[in-house]
Amino acid sequence: MAKLGGFVVALGALSIMACTQTGQGGGMAGTGSQPAVPPPGLTVAQAAAYCTTLGNTYATYVGTVGAYLGSAIRGGEPADLDARVAIANCQDGNYAAGIPVLQEKLRDNRVTVPPPPTG
């Protein structure tokens, strides 16, 4: 019985460690615990601004993303899962993963994709 108790304690410790991990995609949006990943040709600041623009455009013309993703609730259909994950990636600083998905979602819904920043 003592061995089983030790196993339960070890399993509990692993669960706690897993729940406290941070980083991109780890549910800790905006913590900055991982370095930001901009797509090629954009600086981190440009990628962050562009991600925000794409997310706001999506929320305005396609679907509501809700306050939990840092946006005002604007009504309409809820955003699909891929769009919500892309917005969360942007919030985590993983712009290289979020930007192309948001661009695709806008194109799929026949919304003009804002151009990326230049220079």
MOPETA-V638128 format. One record per residue. N is the residue number from 1. RES is the residue in one letter. D_CENTER is the distance of its C-alpha to the mean C-alpha in Angstrom with 2 decimals. Layout:
BEGIN
n=N res=RES d_center=D_CENTER
n=N res=RES d_center=D_CENTER
END
This chain:
BEGIN
n=1 res=M d_center=44.53
n=2 res=A d_center=43.64
n=3 res=K d_center=41.65
n=4 res=L d_center=39.58
n=5 res=G d_center=38.85
n=6 res=G d_center=37.66
n=7 res=F d_center=35.38
n=8 res=V d_center=33.82
n=9 res=V d_center=33.35
n=10 res=A d_center=31.76
n=11 res=L d_center=29.40
n=12 res=G d_center=28.48
n=13 res=A d_center=27.83
n=14 res=L d_center=25.52
n=15 res=S d_center=23.57
n=16 res=I d_center=23.26
n=17 res=M d_center=22.17
n=18 res=A d_center=19.43
n=19 res=C d_center=18.12
n=20 res=T d_center=18.17
n=21 res=Q d_center=16.33
n=22 res=T d_center=13.42
n=23 res=G d_center=11.18
n=24 res=Q d_center=8.19
n=25 res=G d_center=6.98
n=26 res=G d_center=9.76
n=27 res=G d_center=8.81
n=28 res=M d_center=9.63
n=29 res=A d_center=6.88
n=30 res=G d_center=8.91
n=31 res=T d_center=11.74
n=32 res=G d_center=12.41
n=33 res=S d_center=13.91
n=34 res=Q d_center=13.01
n=35 res=P d_center=14.08
n=36 res=A d_center=11.89
n=37 res=V d_center=12.07
n=38 res=P d_center=13.16
n=39 res=P d_center=14.52
n=40 res=P d_center=18.32
n=41 res=G d_center=20.22
n=42 res=L d_center=17.85
n=43 res=T d_center=17.92
n=44 res=V d_center=15.04
n=45 res=A d_center=16.06
n=46 res=Q d_center=16.38
n=47 res=A d_center=13.01
n=48 res=A d_center=11.42
n=49 res=A d_center=13.85
n=50 res=Y d_center=13.41
n=51 res=C d_center=9.68
n=52 res=T d_center=10.86
n=53 res=T d_center=13.80
n=54 res=L d_center=12.24
n=55 res=G d_center=10.10
n=56 res=N d_center=13.40
n=57 res=T d_center=15.44
n=58 res=Y d_center=13.68
n=59 res=A d_center=14.19
n=60 res=T d_center=17.71
n=61 res=Y d_center=18.95
n=62 res=V d_center=17.22
n=63 res=G d_center=15.75
n=64 res=T d_center=14.91
n=65 res=V d_center=11.44
n=66 res=G d_center=13.21
n=67 res=A d_center=13.53
n=68 res=Y d_center=11.29
n=69 res=L d_center=8.24
n=70 res=G d_center=10.63
n=71 res=S d_center=12.51
n=72 res=A d_center=16.07
n=73 res=I d_center=17.11
n=74 res=R d_center=18.96
n=75 res=G d_center=20.49
n=76 res=G d_center=20.67
n=77 res=E d_center=19.15
n=78 res=P d_center=15.93
n=79 res=A d_center=12.95
n=80 res=D d_center=12.94
n=81 res=L d_center=10.78
n=82 res=D d_center=9.65
n=83 res=A d_center=8.61
n=84 res=R d_center=6.75
n=85 res=V d_center=4.89
n=86 res=A d_center=4.68
n=87 res=I d_center=3.93
n=88 res=A d_center=1.48
n=89 res=N d_center=2.38
n=90 res=C d_center=4.47
n=91 res=Q d_center=4.94
n=92 res=D d_center=5.63
n=93 res=G d_center=7.76
n=94 res=N d_center=7.23
n=95 res=Y d_center=8.33
n=96 res=A d_center=10.69
n=97 res=A d_center=8.49
n=98 res=G d_center=6.51
n=99 res=I d_center=9.85
n=100 res=P d_center=12.20
n=101 res=V d_center=10.61
n=102 res=L d_center=10.55
n=103 res=Q d_center=14.01
n=104 res=E d_center=15.23
n=105 res=K d_center=14.33
n=106 res=L d_center=16.22
n=107 res=R d_center=19.06
n=108 res=D d_center=19.35
n=109 res=N d_center=19.93
n=110 res=R d_center=22.36
n=111 res=V d_center=20.62
n=112 res=T d_center=21.42
n=113 res=V d_center=18.56
n=114 res=P d_center=18.82
n=115 res=P d_center=20.10
n=116 res=P d_center=18.29
n=117 res=P d_center=19.95
n=118 res=T d_center=23.08
n=119 res=G d_center=25.08
END
